[in-house]
């Protein structure tokens, strides 16, 4: 490779990405555990940290240190945009120390809460939101109860909405609390207000909606309004979820 193409010694790129020490990275290369752009790597190879696709033990690593991958627990009444022309609280108000410009992956309406992914990786963001990749999202909802068993069966068999049919991938009744019920819905649809419209159609409107996962990434115990950086394993799992 030409010296001015941004390429560096592979073990240096791997070490900067947090794989391990340069010596440990050399060992991984020698043992045949590393590929670069689909080719088995050899000691002495070079890679461009901004463009090369580097896999270690079958998992992609992020070698470009300018890339940002965040999870956020969006509070209720926050707008899913980086800036709001009406001056309402937006996602950017919670990103004080993030210098890079990031995109939000998917949306949550103003009244909804929970997991958002934020990244400056436009290619990955597009794949995570495109319906052809079928990335599942799970929501915890409070709905009007009591909830007959037929509701779950109907959601799983398909509900006709004004813009076409929708079938949920999974449904679970979590709890019943007087005149409300907690349910968990998983689907790969990304249409606007899809969960609320589904539950309206089956006669059990949503009073609270929390997204708890996007693909392999879980909301977990991340506090409302907080963000955290995804770890290397989570990032690798996201890339694996949208492999062509």
PyMOL commands that set and color helices and strands:
alter all, ss='L'
color gray80, all
select helices_A, chain A and resi 10-16+22-30+91-94+122-129+131-133+149-157+194-201+232-241
alter helices_A, ss='H'
color red, helices_A
select strands_A, chain A and resi 7-9+34-36+39-40+46-48+54-56+59-60+69-74+103-105+113-119+137-144+159-161+164-166+170-177+180-187+206-214+217-218+227-229
alter strands_A, ss='S'
color yellow, strands_A
deselect
rebuild
show_as cartoon
